[in-house]
Amino acid sequence: MPATPDPAHSAHSADSAEPAANPVLPLGENPVAVLEAAVWAMAAIVGTQRQALSEPLADVLRADPQRTAVLESVGLVRRGADGFAVHPALHQADAATASSAVEAKLSSLRQAVAAAAADGAGAPAAGWGAQADEVLLHQGRASAATGRALAAKIVPRLAGCAERLAADGGRILDVGAGVGALALALAEGFPRARVEGIDVLERAVGLGRAELAAADPAVAARVSLHHRDAVEVSEKEAYQLVWLPAPFLSEEALRAALPRLAEALVPGGWLVAGTNSLADDALRRSVGRWTAVRGGGNSFDTARMTVELEALGLTETNTFPTVPGGPVLVAARRPAR
């Protein structure tokens, strides 16, 4: 889940059920042509954001008026007497992850092209294992923003969690740790906790260990990365916090892993799962499900994840929206004794 979350509020009802209506986007008489143009609009977004990594955004917008006109046509930019008014969605993520966030968007475009060129109807991709090291690094580094949001905005709202992680002996499990960026961010956020990351992709773990070697030694010393499947987690009552990016696991793996992850929590500990949001329109919902499954993941949404966690006996379930249309985090607690 490479989106950059900025949770602003919790909402028990947010994304808790399929929208009542199933609206089709108004694409006019030639929807194929409009959607083809939308691909170019996305190219304009990525190109603008990429160039703005090294130049002021206002200068970038002025330098290519034709490209900027595309952004104006979709409401991301408005030209005024005093310059450009820019939609928040176009602004870069924090400086630490802006480059990787842009590269993650570019990777998504490349994957869409690969899906279009795939042989055989609906031929699935080989999942993250088929991606180049560069893609894994960019996608993984972008997840640092999720780790910072968890530490600063989510954990303080989970009863007792921050206090436990502030004490000696605090442990966090990062499932699907990838290259370790989120694990490092959590270690920075909780200076007395240890973060254990696991990933089923051995190559990603190798890249992550190289990332740890280049990180602040005082932080990296409290992070460990292991080549391990989530379904192999066998610890009991070991972690105060478990992070689970649910869309990246297959449905079979997710169902097998959830009971083990619940048992791995200490009594009173919290599991936080990232889930696919239920967009207001059918296009984004269907694309989200297709890309998740095609990449080796699952189509669980927020409501279904909530049901699964509660069926395992976890309580105090709550949801935390991130960016508009982005992932929704579901938090649930193992009952204290």
C-alpha positions in Angstrom: 0.0 0.0 0.0 2.2 2.8 -1.3 -0.3 5.7 -0.8 0.8 8.4 1.7 -1.7 8.4 4.5 -2.6 11.4 6.5 -5.3 10.2 8.8 -7.4 13.1 10.0 -10.2 11.4 11.8 -11.7 8.0 12.7 -15.1 6.9 11.5 -16.8 3.7 12.5 -19.0 4.0 9.5 -16.5 5.1 6.9 -16.3 2.6 4.1 -18.3 0.1 6.2 -20.5 -1.0 3.4 -20.9 -0.9 -0.4 -22.3 2.4 -1.6 -26.0 2.2 -2.1 -25.6 3.4 -5.7 -23.2 2.1 -8.3 -22.6 5.2 -10.3 -20.9 5.0 -13.6 -18.6 7.9 -14.4 -20.1 10.4 -16.9 -17.7 9.8 -19.8 -19.8 11.2 -22.6 -20.7 9.5 -25.9 -17.2 8.1 -26.4 -16.0 6.8 -23.1 -13.0 5.0 -24.6 -11.6 8.2 -26.0 -12.1 10.0 -22.6 -10.3 7.2 -20.7 -7.5 7.2 -23.2 -7.1 11.0 -22.6 -7.2 10.2 -18.8 -4.0 8.1 -19.3 -2.3 11.2 -20.7 -3.7 13.3 -17.8 -2.0 10.9 -15.4 1.2 11.2 -17.4 0.9 15.0 -17.0 0.5 14.6 -13.2 3.5 12.3 -12.8 5.7 14.4 -15.1 4.8 17.6 -13.3 5.4 16.1 -9.9 8.6 14.5 -11.0 10.0 17.7 -12.3 8.9 19.6 -9.2 11.2 17.4 -7.1 14.0 19.7 -8.1 12.3 22.9 -9.2 9.6 25.1 -7.7 6.1 23.8 -8.7 5.1 27.3 -10.0 8.1 27.3 -12.4 7.3 23.8 -13.6 3.7 24.8 -14.4 4.8 27.9 -16.3 7.5 26.1 -18.2 5.1 23.7 -20.0 1.8 25.5 -20.6 0.3 22.7 -22.7 0.9 20.1 -20.1 -0.4 22.5 -17.4 -3.5 23.0 -19.5 -4.2 19.3 -19.1 -4.0 19.7 -15.4 -6.3 22.7 -15.5 -8.8 20.6 -17.6 -9.2 18.1 -14.7 -9.4 20.7 -12.0 -5.9 20.2 -10.5 -4.7 23.6 -11.4 -6.4 27.0 -11.6 -4.7 30.0 -13.1 -5.3 33.3 -11.4 -3.9 36.8 -11.5 -1.5 36.0 -8.7 -0.3 32.7 -10.1 -1.5 29.2 -9.9 -3.9 27.7 -7.3 -3.1 24.0 -7.0 -5.3 21.2 -5.8 -4.0 19.5 -2.6 -3.8 16.2 -4.5 -1.1 17.6 -6.7 1.2 18.7 -3.9 4.1 16.4 -3.2 4.3 14.2 -0.2 6.8 15.1 2.5 10.4 15.6 1.2 11.6 12.3 2.6 9.3 10.3 0.4 8.3 12.6 -2.4 10.7 11.0 -4.9 9.6 7.5 -4.2 5.9 8.5 -4.2 6.4 9.9 -7.8 8.2 6.8 -8.9 5.5 4.6 -7.4 2.9 6.4 -9.6 5.2 5.8 -12.6 5.5 2.2 -11.7 1.7 1.9 -11.6 1.5 3.3 -15.1 4.1 0.8 -16.3 2.1 -2.0 -14.7 -1.0 -0.9 -16.5 0.8 -1.0 -19.8 2.0 -4.5 -19.0 -1.5 -5.6 -18.2 -2.7 -4.2 -21.5 0.0 -6.1 -23.3 -0.4 -9.4 -21.4 -1.0 -12.5 -23.5 -4.3 -14.2 -22.7 -7.5 -12.7 -21.3 -7.0 -11.6 -17.7 -3.6 -13.2 -17.5 -2.3 -12.5 -14.0 1.0 -11.0 -13.2 3.6 -12.9 -11.2 3.1 -10.5 -8.3 5.7 -8.4 -6.6 8.4 -11.0 -7.3 8.2 -10.1 -11.0 9.1 -6.4 -10.3 12.5 -5.0 -10.7 14.6 -4.1 -7.7 14.1 -0.4 -8.6 10.3 -0.8 -8.3 10.5 -2.6 -5.0 12.8 0.1 -3.6 10.6 3.0 -4.8 7.3 1.4 -3.7 8.9 0.4 -0.4 10.5 3.7 0.4 7.2 5.5 -0.2 5.7 3.4 2.6 7.8 5.3 5.1 5.0 7.9 5.1 2.6 5.2 6.3 5.0 4.3 9.2 5.2 8.0 10.2 1.4 8.4 10.1 1.0 5.2 12.2 3.4 6.5 14.8 2.2 10.0 15.0 -1.5 9.9 14.3 -2.9 6.4 14.7 -1.1 4.7 17.6 -1.8 7.7 20.0 -5.5 7.0 19.4 -5.3 3.3 20.2 -5.9 2.8 23.9 -2.7 1.9 25.8 -0.6 1.3 22.7 1.6 4.3 22.7 2.3 3.9 26.4 3.3 0.3 26.0 5.6 1.1 23.0 7.2 3.8 25.1 8.2 1.3 27.7 11.2 -1.1 27.6 10.4 -4.3 25.8 8.0 -3.0 23.3 7.8 -5.0 20.1 6.2 -4.3 16.7 5.6 -6.8 13.9 5.7 -5.4 10.4 4.1 -7.9 8.0 5.2 -7.5 4.4 8.1 -5.3 5.4 9.5 -5.1 1.9 12.7 -3.0 1.9 12.2 -1.9 5.6 11.2 1.7 5.1 8.0 1.5 7.2 9.8 -0.5 9.9 12.5 2.2 10.1 9.9 4.9 10.4 8.2 3.0 13.3 11.5 2.6 15.0 12.1 6.3 14.7 8.7 7.0 16.1 9.1 4.7 19.1 12.7 5.0 20.2 12.4 2.2 22.9 10.7 -0.4 20.7 12.0 -3.1 18.5 10.5 -3.6 15.1 10.6 -7.1 13.5 9.8 -7.1 9.8 8.9 -10.2 7.7 8.4 -10.6 4.0 7.8 -13.6 1.8 10.0 -12.2 -0.9 13.6 -13.0 -0.1 14.9 -10.5 -2.6 13.0 -7.7 -0.9 14.5 -8.7 2.4 18.0 -8.5 0.9 17.3 -5.0 -0.4 15.9 -4.0 3.0 19.0 -5.1 4.8 21.1 -2.9 2.5 18.7 -0.1 3.3 19.2 -0.7 7.1 22.9 -0.6 6.6 22.6 2.9 5.1 20.2 4.2 7.8 20.9 5.8 11.2 22.7 3.1 13.1 20.9 3.9 16.3 17.6 3.4 14.7 18.6 0.4 12.4 19.9 -1.5 15.4 16.3 -1.9 16.7 15.0 -3.2 13.3 15.3 -6.8 12.1 14.2 -8.2 8.7 13.5 -11.8 8.1 12.5 -13.9 5.1 9.3 -15.4 6.4 5.7 -15.9 5.4 3.0 -14.4 7.5 1.3 -17.8 7.8 4.4 -19.0 9.6 4.1 -16.6 12.5 4.1 -18.7 15.6 4.8 -16.3 18.5 2.2 -16.0 21.1 1.4 -12.8 23.0 4.6 -11.2 21.8 3.7 -7.9 20.1 2.1 -4.7 21.3 1.4 -3.7 17.7 1.0 -5.7 14.4 0.9 -3.8 11.1 -0.7 -5.7 8.2 -0.9 -4.3 4.7 -3.7 -6.6 3.8 -4.1 -5.9 0.1 -0.7 -7.4 -0.6 -1.5 -10.9 0.6 -3.5 -13.4 -1.3 -6.9 -14.2 0.1 -5.7 -17.7 1.0 -2.6 -16.4 2.8 -4.6 -13.6 4.5 -7.2 -16.0 5.9 -4.4 -18.3 7.2 -2.3 -15.5 8.7 -5.0 -13.5 10.5 -5.6 -16.0 13.4 -1.8 -16.3 13.9 -1.4 -12.5 13.9 -4.2 -12.2 16.4 -2.6 -14.7 18.7 0.8 -12.9 18.4 -0.7 -9.8 20.1 -0.2 -9.4 23.8 -3.5 -9.0 25.6 -4.6 -5.4 25.0 -2.4 -5.2 21.9 -3.5 -3.8 18.6 -3.6 -5.0 15.0 -3.8 -2.3 12.3 -4.6 -3.5 8.8 -4.4 -1.4 5.7 -7.4 -2.1 3.4 -8.6 -1.1 0.0 -11.1 1.7 0.3 -14.5 1.6 -1.2 -14.5 4.4 -3.7 -17.7 6.3 -4.5 -17.6 5.1 -8.2 -17.6 1.7 -9.7 -14.5 2.4 -11.8 -12.1 2.9 -8.9 -13.6 0.0 -6.9 -13.3 -2.4 -9.8 -9.8 -1.2 -10.8 -8.7 -1.5 -7.1 -9.9 -5.1 -6.9 -8.4 -6.1 -10.2 -5.0 -4.6 -9.5 -4.9 -6.1 -6.0 -5.7 -9.6 -7.2 -3.5 -9.3 -10.3 -0.6 -8.4 -8.2 -1.0 -11.5 -6.0 -3.2 -9.8 -3.4 -6.8 -10.0 -2.4 -10.0 -8.0 -2.9 -10.9 -7.6 0.8 -12.4 -4.2 1.6 -12.7 -2.4 4.9 -16.0 -3.9 5.9 -14.9 -7.4 5.2 -11.7 -6.9 7.1 -13.7 -5.6 10.1 -15.9 -8.7 10.1 -12.9 -11.0 9.9 -11.1 -9.3 12.8 -14.2 -9.3 15.0 -14.8 -13.0 14.2 -11.3 -13.7 15.7 -12.4 -12.1 19.0 -10.7 -8.8 18.5 -12.6 -5.8 19.8 -12.8 -2.0 19.8 -12.7 -2.0 16.0 -12.2 1.4 14.4 -11.4 2.7 11.0 -9.1 5.5 10.0 -9.4 7.0 6.5 -6.1 8.2 5.0 -6.1 10.4 1.9 -9.4 10.8 -0.1 -9.9 7.6 -2.1 -6.8 6.1 -0.4 -6.4 3.1 1.9 -8.5 2.8 5.0 -6.8 1.5 8.1 -8.7 -0.9 10.3 -7.6 -1.2 14.0 -8.8 -3.9 16.4 -7.6 -4.8 19.9 -7.0 -8.2 21.5 -9.1 -8.1 24.7 -7.1 -7.4 27.9 -7.3 -10.0 30.6 
